[in-house]
Amino acid sequence: MRLRDVDLNLLVAFDALMRECHVTRAAYRLDVSQSSMSLALSKLRVMFHDPLLVKSHSGLIATEKARSLVPQVEEILRSVDMLLGEQQPFDPAQAQETVTMIVIDYIDFVVMPRLLSELQRLAPGVSLRIAGPNPRRLGEVMSNGEIDLALSYFPEPPDNIRTRPLFSDRLVGIARAGHPLFERPLSLERFCDFAHIAIEPAEGATMYNALVDDAMRSAGRRRRVALSKPTFLGVPFIVAQTDLVATLPERVAQRFTDIAPIRIFEPPLPLAAINVVQMWHDRTHNNPLHRWLRGLIDQVCGHWR
């Protein structure tokens, strides 16, 4: 088969089918009908002389030949993206695409309102899809196309991930107004006497807790955790109605003081800074839309640098 006889859009369909292993989801990914994707799969099977996707007890799975073709097709599509991106000026106002991001709820509080305002103004056709964090699989989900971009505090990102610093924050404590903690100067011993709320955005993560617990360990102390939860949602209201205390990023704490009768205090031990970064894979590094979006995020976050 000669190149002039091949519809290169079939490679885009192949990429979607391999990522989803599901005809309907692949069609949704490319915003085409299921029948169009089924037809593309039929043509691909003829092109590669292989069924590519076969049935199993858990659904469709890729054949050995299909899996061997994946990196080659990814490289071809990446090269085409780079070629077209270099030849055509990017106009964000004309872009029509969805970008899938990992955004922890801290970033939801601090960054997303301003980012969405700018995105609606400059690129109204670009949509963001937010996925939950999965620190154990970050490198994998970025390389296989499940995730395009992440905005997070992530102390040790995988080696195959590019990063760009956005801004830094620090941890502060919050407690209800009228809490006994505020009756006299706060010592580390008294800080440890109170029950704490611990927040981690995903199972197996140690992003926020490690900063507090490592500092505690260095001081030869431990805090008593009465509640562990994956999000900041609800924390100000729990703190406002109990004697629990929480340690969280200052920019979140400041917003919480507007919605609940709580006060901010300085934890009585030195805590490392929170360095927020954006992360992406080589797969999207030269994509014009992604390059523009990363620049926009950098501008938005420049407000806090």
Residue frames as qw, qx, qy, qz and C-alpha x, y, z in Angstrom:
[[0.000, 0.888, 0.460, 0.000, 0.00, 0.00, 0.00],
 [0.436, 0.335, 0.000, 0.836, 1.36, 3.41, -1.02],
 [0.150, -0.316, -0.431, 0.832, 1.18, 6.54, 1.12],
 [0.231, 0.048, -0.231, -0.944, -0.97, 8.38, -1.42],
 [0.508, -0.249, -0.714, -0.414, -3.58, 5.64, -1.04],
 [0.434, -0.342, -0.719, 0.421, -3.80, 6.03, 2.76],
 [0.254, -0.815, -0.197, -0.483, -6.08, 8.36, 4.72],
 [0.375, 0.267, -0.595, 0.659, -3.78, 9.63, 7.48],
 [0.492, -0.411, 0.166, -0.750, -6.82, 10.45, 9.60],
 [0.897, -0.153, -0.389, -0.143, -7.02, 6.71, 10.18],
 [0.561, 0.162, -0.567, 0.581, -3.88, 7.00, 12.30],
 [0.226, -0.327, 0.308, -0.865, -5.67, 9.51, 14.52],
 [0.823, -0.216, -0.147, -0.504, -8.53, 6.99, 14.87],
 [0.808, 0.071, -0.543, 0.217, -6.01, 4.22, 15.61],
 [0.217, 0.294, -0.523, 0.770, -4.48, 6.35, 18.39],
 [0.513, -0.284, 0.181, -0.789, -7.91, 6.96, 19.97],
 [0.899, -0.084, -0.318, -0.291, -8.88, 3.28, 19.70],
 [0.683, 0.144, -0.589, 0.407, -5.67, 2.14, 21.35],
 [0.005, -0.303, 0.463, -0.833, -6.06, 4.63, 24.18],
 [0.606, -0.163, 0.190, -0.755, -9.68, 3.68, 24.88],
 [0.024, 0.040, -0.997, -0.066, -9.92, 0.03, 23.73],
 [0.247, 0.543, 0.718, -0.360, -13.56, 0.89, 23.19],
 [0.281, 0.403, 0.553, 0.673, -15.20, 2.04, 19.96],
 [0.141, -0.864, -0.447, -0.186, -17.80, 4.32, 21.56],
 [0.460, -0.788, -0.028, 0.409, -15.33, 6.03, 23.89],
 [0.497, -0.116, 0.407, 0.757, -12.84, 6.48, 21.03],
 [0.151, 0.627, 0.544, 0.536, -15.61, 8.09, 18.96],
 [0.307, -0.906, -0.286, 0.058, -16.41, 10.41, 21.89],
 [0.572, -0.503, 0.144, 0.632, -12.73, 11.32, 22.23],
 [0.314, -0.007, 0.481, 0.819, -12.61, 12.45, 18.58],
 [0.336, 0.466, 0.264, -0.775, -16.15, 13.86, 18.54],
 [0.356, 0.172, -0.683, -0.614, -17.31, 11.56, 15.71],
 [0.829, -0.114, -0.011, -0.548, -20.17, 9.09, 15.50],
 [0.675, -0.302, 0.669, -0.070, -19.82, 5.51, 16.66],
 [0.846, 0.437, 0.305, 0.006, -20.54, 4.28, 13.13],
 [0.404, 0.863, -0.291, 0.089, -17.70, 6.44, 11.77],
 [0.282, -0.659, 0.685, -0.129, -15.31, 5.00, 14.32],
 [0.819, 0.013, 0.567, -0.089, -16.45, 1.46, 13.54],
 [0.740, 0.669, 0.053, 0.043, -15.81, 2.11, 9.85],
 [0.118, 0.853, -0.495, 0.119, -12.36, 3.50, 10.68],
 [0.583, -0.415, 0.690, -0.108, -11.56, 0.35, 12.66],
 [0.867, 0.326, 0.375, -0.027, -12.61, -1.80, 9.71],
 [0.545, 0.813, -0.174, 0.112, -10.31, 0.18, 7.38],
 [0.187, -0.763, 0.601, -0.149, -7.45, -0.02, 9.87],
 [0.796, -0.157, 0.580, -0.075, -7.82, -3.80, 10.06],
 [0.810, 0.549, 0.171, 0.113, -7.47, -3.99, 6.29],
 [0.237, 0.905, -0.319, 0.151, -4.55, -1.53, 6.29],
 [0.208, -0.657, 0.694, -0.208, -2.55, -3.43, 8.92],
 [0.690, 0.122, -0.688, -0.190, -3.76, -6.94, 8.05],
 [0.266, -0.027, -0.812, 0.519, -4.67, -7.51, 11.70],
 [0.300, -0.685, -0.643, -0.168, -7.86, -7.35, 13.84],
 [0.140, 0.515, -0.232, 0.814, -6.12, -4.80, 16.14],
 [0.404, -0.253, 0.489, -0.731, -8.84, -5.07, 18.82],
 [0.499, -0.094, -0.835, -0.211, -10.28, -8.40, 19.90],
 [0.652, -0.551, -0.101, -0.511, -12.90, -9.41, 22.46],
 [0.326, 0.164, -0.825, 0.431, -11.96, -10.65, 25.93],
 [0.365, -0.533, -0.751, 0.137, -13.91, -11.36, 29.11],
 [0.243, -0.601, -0.316, 0.693, -13.34, -7.75, 30.21],
 [0.328, 0.851, 0.083, -0.401, -14.02, -6.05, 26.84],
 [0.738, 0.650, -0.088, 0.156, -11.80, -5.27, 23.85],
 [0.594, -0.634, 0.314, 0.382, -8.04, -5.69, 24.11],
 [0.357, 0.797, -0.392, -0.290, -5.29, -4.75, 21.67],
 [0.978, 0.165, -0.033, 0.122, -3.50, -7.47, 19.73],
 [0.708, -0.394, 0.192, 0.554, 0.25, -7.91, 19.89],
 [0.473, 0.360, 0.359, 0.719, 0.65, -6.24, 16.51],
 [0.095, -0.884, -0.291, -0.352, -1.53, -3.30, 17.58],
 [0.578, -0.783, 0.008, 0.229, 0.58, -2.78, 20.70],
 [0.675, -0.139, 0.294, 0.662, 3.75, -2.85, 18.60],
 [0.307, 0.587, 0.394, 0.637, 2.31, -0.17, 16.31],
 [0.281, -0.890, -0.348, 0.093, 1.35, 2.23, 19.11],
 [0.439, -0.648, 0.107, 0.613, 4.75, 3.93, 19.63],
 [0.386, 0.086, 0.534, 0.747, 5.30, 4.27, 15.88],
 [0.019, 0.724, 0.565, 0.396, 1.91, 5.88, 15.33],
 [0.366, -0.851, -0.229, 0.298, 2.41, 8.18, 18.34],
 [0.461, -0.398, 0.275, 0.744, 5.72, 9.37, 16.88],
 [0.247, 0.367, 0.597, 0.669, 4.14, 10.00, 13.46],
 [0.146, -0.840, -0.490, -0.183, 1.29, 12.03, 14.98],
 [0.456, -0.736, -0.062, 0.497, 3.70, 13.97, 17.19],
 [0.426, -0.137, 0.411, 0.794, 5.81, 14.85, 14.14],
 [0.099, 0.579, 0.597, 0.546, 2.76, 15.96, 12.17],
 [0.301, -0.869, -0.369, 0.131, 1.62, 18.11, 15.11],
 [0.465, -0.562, 0.135, 0.671, 5.03, 19.77, 15.25],
 [0.342, 0.150, 0.550, 0.747, 5.09, 20.30, 11.48],
 [0.035, -0.721, -0.560, -0.407, 1.64, 21.88, 11.35],
 [0.406, -0.818, -0.274, 0.301, 2.23, 23.88, 14.50],
 [0.453, -0.393, 0.225, 0.768, 5.34, 25.45, 13.02],
 [0.220, 0.226, 0.579, 0.752, 3.66, 26.31, 9.74],
 [0.204, -0.675, -0.526, -0.475, 0.36, 27.70, 10.98],
 [0.021, -0.327, 0.403, -0.854, 0.05, 30.56, 13.48],
 [0.249, -0.386, -0.868, 0.190, -2.03, 29.52, 16.47],
 [0.258, -0.380, -0.076, -0.885, -5.19, 31.52, 17.14],
 [0.002, 0.098, 0.874, -0.476, -6.65, 30.65, 20.56],
 [0.453, 0.249, 0.218, -0.828, -9.94, 32.34, 19.66],
 [0.681, 0.274, -0.434, -0.522, -10.48, 29.74, 16.92],
 [0.137, 0.245, -0.949, 0.145, -9.40, 26.68, 18.93],
 [0.805, -0.190, -0.072, -0.557, -11.98, 23.95, 19.57],
 [0.611, 0.203, -0.741, 0.188, -10.53, 21.34, 21.88],
 [0.734, -0.638, -0.040, -0.231, -10.77, 19.75, 25.32],
 [0.331, 0.531, -0.665, 0.408, -7.72, 19.60, 27.58],
 [0.820, -0.441, -0.357, -0.080, -7.74, 17.02, 30.38],
 [0.139, 0.639, -0.478, 0.587, -6.04, 18.17, 33.56],
 [0.622, -0.398, -0.597, 0.314, -5.24, 17.00, 37.05],
 [0.038, -0.590, 0.139, -0.794, -6.08, 19.86, 39.40],
 [0.369, -0.276, -0.767, 0.447, -6.04, 19.30, 43.15],
 [0.153, -0.828, -0.530, -0.100, -8.71, 21.18, 45.05],
 [0.409, -0.601, -0.041, 0.686, -6.12, 23.64, 46.39],
 [0.207, -0.048, 0.476, 0.853, -5.59, 24.79, 42.78],
 [0.054, -0.620, -0.713, -0.322, -9.37, 24.85, 42.32],
 [0.289, -0.819, -0.361, 0.340, -9.59, 27.44, 45.10],
 [0.350, -0.647, 0.142, 0.662, -6.63, 29.54, 44.09],
 [0.199, -0.266, 0.588, 0.738, -6.01, 29.29, 40.33],
 [0.237, 0.354, 0.845, 0.323, -9.06, 28.01, 38.46],
 [0.153, 0.826, 0.458, -0.290, -11.44, 30.99, 38.87],
 [0.009, -0.780, 0.255, 0.571, -8.91, 33.40, 37.37],
 [0.238, -0.202, 0.813, 0.491, -7.78, 30.88, 34.71],
 [0.282, 0.502, 0.811, 0.108, -11.33, 30.12, 33.56],
 [0.136, 0.864, 0.222, -0.431, -12.12, 33.81, 33.33],
 [0.040, -0.643, 0.505, 0.574, -9.14, 34.35, 31.03],
 [0.275, 0.013, 0.903, 0.329, -9.85, 31.20, 29.04],
 [0.304, 0.675, 0.663, -0.113, -13.45, 32.23, 28.39],
 [0.112, 0.874, -0.018, -0.473, -12.24, 35.64, 27.23],
 [0.002, 0.652, -0.610, -0.451, -9.37, 34.47, 25.00],
 [0.211, 0.172, -0.908, -0.319, -10.31, 30.94, 23.90],
 [0.626, -0.044, 0.316, -0.711, -14.03, 30.30, 24.44],
 [0.851, 0.211, -0.343, -0.335, -13.94, 27.12, 22.36],
 [0.423, 0.317, -0.794, 0.301, -11.40, 25.43, 24.65],
 [0.767, -0.508, -0.106, -0.377, -12.86, 23.26, 27.39],
 [0.046, 0.490, -0.795, 0.355, -11.12, 21.86, 30.44],
 [0.857, -0.260, -0.376, -0.239, -11.88, 18.42, 31.83],
 [0.196, -0.648, 0.605, -0.418, -10.67, 17.94, 35.41],
 [0.838, -0.046, -0.543, -0.037, -9.62, 14.46, 36.57],
 [0.700, -0.704, 0.093, -0.076, -8.76, 13.30, 40.07],
 [0.068, 0.765, -0.639, 0.051, -5.11, 13.05, 41.10],
 [0.996, -0.084, 0.004, 0.004, -3.33, 9.71, 40.98],
 [0.115, -0.863, 0.486, 0.081, 0.28, 10.24, 42.12],
 [0.684, -0.248, 0.674, 0.126, 1.22, 6.59, 41.65],
 [0.642, 0.381, 0.598, 0.290, 0.33, 6.65, 37.94],
 [0.118, 0.859, 0.018, -0.498, 1.12, 10.24, 36.97],
 [0.109, -0.500, 0.660, 0.550, 3.86, 9.35, 34.49],
 [0.283, 0.183, 0.914, 0.225, 1.77, 6.59, 32.94],
 [0.274, 0.731, 0.601, -0.171, -1.47, 8.56, 32.49],
 [0.096, 0.826, -0.150, -0.534, 0.42, 11.47, 30.95],
 [0.136, -0.386, 0.765, 0.497, 2.41, 9.35, 28.53],
 [0.224, 0.266, 0.914, 0.208, -0.64, 7.36, 27.37],
 [0.073, -0.287, -0.404, -0.865, -2.76, 10.47, 26.78],
 [0.323, -0.623, -0.710, 0.055, -5.27, 10.13, 29.62],
 [0.278, -0.858, -0.197, 0.386, -3.99, 13.38, 31.13],
 [0.532, 0.711, 0.075, 0.454, -2.58, 16.38, 29.27],
 [0.156, 0.591, -0.294, 0.735, -1.53, 18.70, 32.08],
 [0.610, -0.535, -0.546, 0.208, -1.30, 18.77, 35.87],
 [0.014, -0.695, 0.214, -0.686, -1.27, 21.70, 38.27],
 [0.837, -0.460, -0.297, -0.017, -0.14, 20.51, 41.66],
 [0.249, -0.757, 0.579, -0.173, 2.26, 20.52, 44.53],
 [0.993, 0.092, -0.067, -0.008, 4.23, 17.39, 43.65],
 [0.416, -0.800, 0.399, 0.168, 7.63, 17.10, 45.38],
 [0.344, -0.381, 0.783, 0.351, 9.11, 14.32, 43.22],
 [0.734, 0.480, 0.009, -0.480, 7.53, 14.12, 39.73],
 [0.907, 0.094, 0.368, 0.185, 8.42, 11.16, 37.47],
 [0.428, -0.400, 0.429, 0.688, 11.51, 11.51, 35.27],
 [0.298, 0.303, 0.689, 0.587, 9.49, 11.52, 32.05],
 [0.016, -0.868, -0.497, 0.000, 7.48, 14.60, 33.09],
 [0.327, 0.394, -0.017, 0.859, 8.39, 18.20, 32.27],
 [0.318, -0.723, -0.521, 0.324, 7.76, 20.79, 34.97],
 [0.207, 0.535, 0.031, 0.818, 7.54, 24.57, 35.23],
 [0.224, -0.315, -0.605, 0.696, 7.41, 26.41, 38.59],
 [0.072, -0.716, -0.512, -0.469, 4.27, 28.49, 39.10],
 [0.218, -0.728, 0.193, -0.621, 4.34, 29.93, 42.62],
 [0.398, 0.025, -0.802, 0.445, 5.09, 29.08, 46.24],
 [0.547, -0.631, -0.164, -0.525, 2.84, 29.03, 49.28],
 [0.127, 0.314, -0.786, 0.517, 3.30, 28.22, 52.94],
 [0.495, -0.418, -0.759, -0.068, 1.38, 26.21, 55.51],
 [0.187, -0.346, 0.354, -0.849, -0.56, 27.95, 58.27],
 [0.076, -0.251, -0.926, 0.272, -2.93, 26.71, 60.95],
 [0.374, -0.366, -0.235, -0.819, -6.65, 27.38, 61.30],
 [0.174, -0.273, -0.860, 0.395, -8.90, 27.01, 64.35],
 [0.130, -0.764, -0.578, -0.255, -12.31, 28.30, 65.32],
 [0.026, -0.598, 0.171, -0.783, -12.63, 31.80, 66.68],
 [0.628, -0.551, 0.208, -0.508, -12.59, 31.49, 70.47],
 [0.906, 0.056, -0.406, 0.110, -10.54, 28.29, 70.42],
 [0.689, -0.703, 0.056, 0.167, -8.44, 27.72, 73.61],
 [0.781, 0.178, 0.126, 0.585, -5.38, 27.73, 71.34],
 [0.244, 0.689, 0.083, 0.677, -5.59, 31.52, 71.13],
 [0.535, -0.817, -0.207, -0.059, -5.70, 32.07, 74.91],
 [0.455, -0.779, 0.337, 0.270, -1.92, 32.18, 75.31],
 [0.226, 0.674, -0.622, -0.329, 1.25, 31.83, 73.19],
 [0.963, 0.146, -0.025, -0.225, 1.25, 28.57, 71.27],
 [0.289, -0.584, 0.752, 0.101, 4.01, 26.09, 72.06],
 [0.445, 0.244, -0.793, -0.336, 4.73, 22.94, 70.11],
 [0.019, -0.068, -0.938, 0.340, 3.56, 20.91, 73.11],
 [0.398, 0.395, 0.453, -0.693, 0.16, 22.66, 73.16],
 [0.486, 0.415, -0.436, -0.634, -0.07, 22.36, 69.37],
 [0.331, 0.138, -0.926, -0.118, 0.31, 18.59, 69.71],
 [0.189, 0.141, 0.788, -0.569, -2.31, 18.45, 72.48],
 [0.560, 0.397, 0.141, -0.714, -5.08, 19.42, 70.07],
 [0.671, 0.231, 0.695, 0.115, -6.61, 16.95, 67.61],
 [0.006, 0.475, -0.429, -0.768, -5.82, 17.64, 63.94],
 [0.776, 0.531, 0.259, -0.220, -7.40, 17.30, 60.51],
 [0.385, -0.376, 0.643, 0.545, -5.03, 15.85, 57.89],
 [0.648, 0.648, 0.106, -0.386, -5.66, 16.46, 54.17],
 [0.330, -0.307, 0.740, 0.500, -4.23, 14.44, 51.29],
 [0.507, 0.411, -0.179, -0.736, -5.60, 14.71, 47.72],
 [0.801, 0.243, -0.455, -0.304, -5.21, 11.02, 46.81],
 [0.936, -0.331, 0.119, -0.023, -4.56, 7.61, 48.26],
 [0.873, 0.026, 0.062, 0.483, -0.86, 7.05, 48.79],
 [0.290, 0.771, -0.039, 0.566, -0.04, 10.75, 48.56],
 [0.617, -0.492, -0.323, 0.523, 2.17, 12.42, 51.16],
 [0.323, 0.619, 0.135, 0.703, 2.15, 15.95, 49.80],
 [0.255, -0.756, 0.061, -0.599, 0.80, 18.01, 52.69],
 [0.845, -0.526, -0.053, -0.073, 1.08, 15.54, 55.57],
 [0.842, 0.087, -0.146, 0.512, 4.76, 14.95, 54.95],
 [0.212, 0.628, -0.142, 0.735, 5.57, 18.63, 55.43],
 [0.531, -0.656, 0.140, -0.517, 3.91, 18.66, 58.85],
 [0.951, -0.306, 0.004, -0.033, 4.82, 15.17, 60.02],
 [0.766, 0.302, -0.210, 0.526, 8.47, 15.43, 58.93],
 [0.035, 0.643, -0.262, 0.719, 8.82, 18.68, 60.86],
 [0.748, -0.532, 0.093, -0.385, 7.13, 17.05, 63.86],
 [0.973, -0.044, -0.121, 0.191, 9.45, 14.07, 63.65],
 [0.522, 0.488, -0.270, 0.645, 12.50, 16.33, 63.52],
 [0.240, -0.596, 0.289, -0.710, 11.25, 17.98, 66.71],
 [0.149, 0.080, -0.931, 0.323, 10.69, 14.59, 68.35],
 [0.419, 0.197, 0.499, -0.732, 6.90, 14.99, 68.45],
 [0.027, 0.265, 0.872, 0.410, 3.77, 13.57, 66.81],
 [0.396, -0.033, 0.054, -0.916, 0.38, 15.13, 66.19],
 [0.335, 0.230, 0.880, -0.244, -2.88, 13.33, 66.90],
 [0.234, 0.028, -0.531, -0.814, -5.00, 13.08, 63.73],
 [0.429, 0.233, 0.680, -0.547, -8.72, 12.82, 64.42],
 [0.668, 0.613, 0.338, -0.253, -9.84, 13.12, 60.80],
 [0.298, -0.288, 0.626, 0.661, -8.14, 12.35, 57.49],
 [0.568, 0.653, 0.437, -0.246, -9.83, 13.41, 54.26],
 [0.646, 0.180, 0.443, 0.595, -8.85, 13.84, 50.58],
 [0.205, 0.650, 0.311, 0.662, -10.16, 17.39, 50.01],
 [0.127, 0.033, -0.351, 0.927, -10.30, 20.78, 51.69],
 [0.424, -0.387, -0.400, -0.714, -14.07, 20.88, 51.15],
 [0.705, -0.548, -0.419, -0.163, -15.80, 20.97, 54.52],
 [0.619, -0.017, -0.443, 0.648, -12.66, 21.72, 56.53],
 [0.006, 0.316, -0.192, 0.929, -13.59, 25.32, 57.52],
 [0.632, -0.409, -0.186, -0.631, -17.03, 24.24, 58.73],
 [0.845, -0.227, -0.460, 0.153, -15.67, 21.29, 60.70],
 [0.462, 0.107, -0.374, 0.797, -13.02, 23.51, 62.29],
 [0.199, -0.404, 0.014, -0.893, -15.59, 26.23, 63.07],
 [0.740, -0.395, -0.145, -0.524, -17.79, 23.79, 65.02],
 [0.928, -0.231, -0.236, 0.173, -15.16, 21.72, 66.85],
 [0.392, -0.845, 0.316, 0.181, -11.85, 22.07, 68.65],
 [0.848, 0.153, 0.319, 0.396, -10.05, 20.38, 65.75],
 [0.024, -0.812, 0.271, 0.517, -7.25, 22.33, 64.09],
 [0.837, 0.434, 0.271, 0.193, -5.93, 22.03, 60.54],
 [0.307, -0.609, 0.379, 0.625, -2.71, 22.98, 58.78],
 [0.624, 0.558, 0.515, 0.187, -3.15, 23.97, 55.16],
 [0.460, 0.270, 0.224, 0.816, -1.88, 26.35, 52.45],
 [0.088, -0.381, -0.304, 0.868, -2.20, 30.01, 53.42],
 [0.215, 0.048, -0.380, -0.899, -4.07, 31.06, 50.27],
 [0.434, -0.360, -0.777, -0.279, -6.77, 28.48, 50.99],
 [0.344, -0.426, -0.634, 0.546, -6.89, 29.44, 54.66],
 [0.001, -0.194, -0.044, 0.980, -7.41, 33.10, 53.76],
 [0.385, -0.160, -0.550, -0.724, -10.44, 32.22, 51.62],
 [0.463, -0.371, -0.802, 0.063, -11.85, 30.08, 54.41],
 [0.178, -0.294, -0.471, 0.812, -11.86, 33.03, 56.81],
 [0.254, 0.020, -0.221, -0.941, -14.41, 34.67, 54.51],
 [0.610, -0.166, -0.563, -0.532, -16.92, 31.83, 54.82],
 [0.751, -0.405, -0.518, 0.063, -16.56, 30.54, 58.37],
 [0.341, -0.892, 0.158, -0.251, -15.78, 31.98, 61.85],
 [0.920, -0.133, -0.039, 0.365, -12.19, 30.76, 61.96],
 [0.106, -0.946, 0.278, 0.131, -8.79, 32.35, 62.59],
 [0.791, 0.461, -0.312, 0.254, -5.36, 31.77, 61.10],
 [0.551, -0.784, 0.281, 0.052, -2.38, 31.08, 63.35],
 [0.360, 0.688, -0.631, 0.006, 1.33, 30.38, 62.87],
 [0.955, -0.148, -0.257, 0.030, 2.28, 26.74, 63.50],
 [0.414, -0.846, 0.336, -0.014, 4.95, 26.58, 66.23],
 [0.724, -0.240, 0.537, 0.359, 7.51, 24.76, 64.07],
 [0.113, 0.560, -0.463, -0.678, 9.34, 25.48, 60.78],
 [0.739, 0.354, 0.566, -0.092, 7.54, 24.05, 57.75],
 [0.374, -0.090, 0.589, 0.711, 8.91, 23.72, 54.21],
 [0.339, 0.390, -0.104, -0.850, 7.34, 25.77, 51.41],
 [0.665, 0.401, 0.627, -0.065, 4.75, 24.42, 49.00],
 [0.025, -0.447, 0.494, 0.746, 6.10, 24.83, 45.47],
 [0.681, 0.484, 0.462, -0.297, 3.28, 24.55, 42.93],
 [0.140, -0.351, 0.673, 0.636, 4.23, 23.49, 39.39],
 [0.792, 0.397, 0.032, -0.463, 2.58, 22.62, 36.13],
 [0.437, -0.304, 0.822, 0.199, 3.53, 19.26, 34.64],
 [0.764, 0.501, -0.018, -0.406, 3.21, 17.81, 31.16],
 [0.812, -0.070, 0.521, 0.252, 4.65, 15.09, 28.92],
 [0.200, -0.334, 0.558, 0.733, 6.76, 15.36, 25.76],
 [0.277, 0.442, 0.823, 0.226, 3.65, 14.14, 23.93],
 [0.096, 0.892, 0.439, 0.054, 2.09, 17.61, 24.21],
 [0.477, -0.504, 0.012, 0.720, 5.24, 19.70, 24.54],
 [0.160, -0.148, 0.410, 0.886, 5.10, 21.20, 21.03],
 [0.082, 0.620, 0.755, 0.197, 1.33, 21.20, 20.58],
 [0.108, 0.402, 0.084, 0.905, 0.37, 24.83, 19.80],
 [0.518, -0.647, -0.284, -0.482, -2.74, 24.87, 22.00],
 [0.807, -0.463, -0.285, 0.231, -1.00, 23.24, 24.95],
 [0.545, 0.083, -0.111, 0.827, 2.00, 25.53, 24.60],
 [0.113, -0.523, -0.135, -0.834, -0.33, 28.56, 24.61],
 [0.673, -0.609, -0.315, -0.277, -2.34, 27.23, 27.57],
 [0.765, -0.279, -0.286, 0.504, 0.80, 26.62, 29.62],
 [0.306, 0.243, -0.038, 0.920, 1.84, 30.20, 28.93],
 [0.372, -0.596, -0.245, -0.669, -1.58, 31.49, 29.99],
 [0.781, -0.518, -0.344, 0.064, -1.40, 29.51, 33.24],
 [0.629, -0.054, -0.199, 0.750, 2.05, 30.94, 33.88],
 [0.023, 0.425, 0.076, 0.902, 0.68, 34.47, 33.39],
 [0.589, -0.609, -0.320, -0.423, -2.29, 33.84, 35.68],
 [0.814, -0.436, -0.278, 0.264, -0.06, 32.45, 38.42],
 [0.470, 0.333, -0.150, 0.804, 2.37, 35.34, 38.06],
 [0.352, -0.734, -0.133, -0.565, -0.08, 37.23, 40.28],
 [0.796, -0.601, -0.007, -0.069, 1.24, 35.23, 43.27],
 [0.829, 0.127, -0.149, 0.524, 4.96, 35.26, 42.50]]
